[in-house]
Amino acid sequence: MDSPVPPRPPEPRLRRRDRHGRGMRGPIAPPQVPLSVTRAESFVDLVYDSRDRLERRWPQLSQVDFLVLEVPGFGPDDGPDAAADAETVPLGRMLPAAGGHRDRIVIYRRPVEIRTKSRDERALLVHEVVVEQVAELLGLAPESVDPRYGQD
């Protein structure tokens, strides 16, 4: 007597669609639509817009690096001067050229975002912080760096 051959398990089927037949899901919005821009990316855009606006008036700013960090004290700004601001949270900092680095202006994203409610307020505050740091770098008053400083 021959023993029966056990049945072969069925081969897995390839799934080409989801189980409701509507096709595979894709992104909610294409990458060029503002919906796909993160808050951090839009903040960096605000900083670069301010830099570009000031660079037209002060061409030497093309030799300055502009950085955006989340919070103070974690990154290239961490140093002996960082402890001086123990009682207040800075919105930005100017770092003079040292150790092979060019002059740097650092803007802190989270402290600025916490102090603003709308994108327009955020844009104004970012521009004010950038103007103040550029003024410190150039040794000028903020009003001479940008005549519209403090008027908005």
C-alpha positions as CSV (number, residue, x, y, z in Angstrom):
1,M,0.0,0.0,0.0
2,D,1.2,3.4,-0.9
3,S,1.1,6.1,1.6
4,P,-0.7,9.2,0.4
5,V,1.4,12.2,-0.5
6,P,0.7,15.2,1.7
7,P,-0.8,18.2,-0.2
8,R,1.6,21.0,-0.9
9,P,1.0,24.2,0.9
10,P,-0.4,26.9,-1.4
11,E,2.2,29.4,-2.7
12,P,1.7,32.9,-1.5
13,R,0.0,35.2,-3.9
14,L,1.5,38.5,-5.0
15,R,-0.6,41.4,-3.8
16,R,-0.7,44.1,-6.4
17,R,-3.5,46.2,-4.8
18,D,-4.9,46.7,-1.3
19,R,-7.7,44.5,-0.3
20,H,-10.4,47.0,-1.3
21,G,-9.1,47.3,-4.8
22,R,-8.3,51.0,-4.7
23,G,-4.6,50.7,-5.4
24,M,-1.5,51.5,-3.4
25,R,-1.5,54.6,-1.2
26,G,0.7,57.4,-2.1
27,P,1.9,60.6,-0.5
28,I,-0.8,63.1,0.6
29,A,0.8,65.9,-1.4
30,P,3.6,66.1,-3.9
31,P,7.0,67.4,-2.6
32,Q,6.6,70.8,-4.3
33,V,3.4,71.7,-2.4
34,P,4.0,73.6,0.9
35,L,2.1,70.9,2.8
36,S,5.1,68.7,2.6
37,V,7.5,71.3,4.1
38,T,8.3,70.7,7.8
39,R,8.3,73.5,10.4
40,A,12.1,73.2,10.6
41,E,12.5,73.6,6.9
42,S,10.2,76.7,6.8
43,F,12.1,78.2,9.7
44,V,15.4,77.8,7.8
45,D,13.8,79.4,4.8
46,L,12.8,82.4,7.0
47,V,16.4,82.8,8.2
48,Y,17.8,82.6,4.7
49,D,15.2,85.1,3.5
50,S,16.4,87.5,6.1
51,R,20.1,86.8,5.3
52,D,19.4,87.4,1.6
53,R,17.5,90.7,2.3
54,L,20.5,92.0,4.4
55,E,23.1,90.7,2.0
56,R,21.9,93.0,-0.7
57,R,22.8,95.9,1.5
58,W,25.9,94.3,3.2
59,P,27.7,92.2,0.6
60,Q,30.3,91.1,3.2
61,L,27.6,88.8,4.7
62,S,28.3,86.4,1.9
63,Q,31.4,85.4,4.0
64,V,29.3,84.6,7.1
65,D,27.8,81.2,7.8
66,F,24.2,81.3,9.0
67,L,23.2,78.2,11.1
68,V,19.9,77.1,12.6
69,L,20.0,75.0,15.8
70,E,17.0,73.6,17.7
71,V,18.1,75.0,21.2
72,P,21.2,76.7,22.6
73,G,24.1,74.7,24.0
74,F,24.0,71.7,21.7
75,G,26.3,72.1,18.7
76,P,28.9,74.5,17.4
77,D,27.7,77.3,19.8
78,D,28.6,75.2,22.9
79,G,31.5,76.9,24.5
80,P,32.6,79.1,27.4
81,D,30.3,81.9,26.4
82,A,27.2,79.6,26.5
83,A,27.2,79.5,30.3
84,A,26.9,83.4,30.4
85,D,23.3,83.2,29.3
86,A,22.2,81.0,32.3
87,E,19.3,83.2,33.3
88,T,17.8,83.9,29.8
89,V,17.4,81.8,26.8
90,P,19.1,83.4,23.8
91,L,17.3,83.6,20.4
92,G,20.5,83.8,18.5
93,R,24.3,84.1,18.9
94,M,27.2,85.5,16.9
95,L,30.3,83.4,16.8
96,P,33.5,85.1,15.6
97,A,35.8,83.3,13.2
98,A,38.0,80.7,15.0
99,G,39.5,77.3,14.5
100,G,39.2,77.4,10.7
101,H,35.6,78.4,10.7
102,R,34.3,81.6,9.3
103,D,32.1,84.1,11.3
104,R,28.9,82.3,12.2
105,I,25.5,83.5,13.1
106,V,23.3,81.0,14.9
107,I,19.5,81.3,15.3
108,Y,17.7,79.0,17.7
109,R,14.5,77.6,16.3
110,R,12.6,76.4,19.4
111,P,13.0,79.6,21.5
112,V,11.9,81.7,18.6
113,E,8.9,79.5,17.8
114,I,7.8,79.5,21.4
115,R,7.6,83.3,21.5
116,T,5.5,83.6,18.3
117,K,2.0,82.5,17.4
118,S,1.8,82.9,13.6
119,R,4.1,82.6,10.7
120,D,4.1,86.4,10.2
121,E,5.1,87.0,13.8
122,R,7.8,84.3,13.4
123,A,9.1,86.0,10.2
124,L,9.4,89.3,12.0
125,L,11.1,87.9,15.1
126,V,13.5,85.9,13.0
127,H,14.4,89.0,11.0
128,E,14.9,91.0,14.1
129,V,17.2,88.4,15.6
130,V,19.2,88.1,12.4
131,V,19.6,91.9,12.2
132,E,20.7,92.1,15.9
133,Q,23.4,89.4,15.3
134,V,24.6,91.0,12.1
135,A,24.8,94.4,13.9
136,E,26.9,92.7,16.6
137,L,29.1,91.2,14.0
138,L,29.6,94.4,12.1
139,G,29.9,96.6,15.3
140,L,26.9,98.7,14.3
141,A,23.5,99.6,15.7
142,P,20.7,97.4,14.5
143,E,18.9,100.5,13.0
144,S,21.9,101.1,10.7
145,V,22.0,97.5,9.5
146,D,18.3,97.6,8.6
147,P,16.5,101.0,8.7
148,R,13.2,99.2,9.2
149,Y,14.4,97.4,12.3
150,G,11.8,97.7,15.2
151,Q,9.2,99.4,13.0
152,D,7.1,96.4,12.0
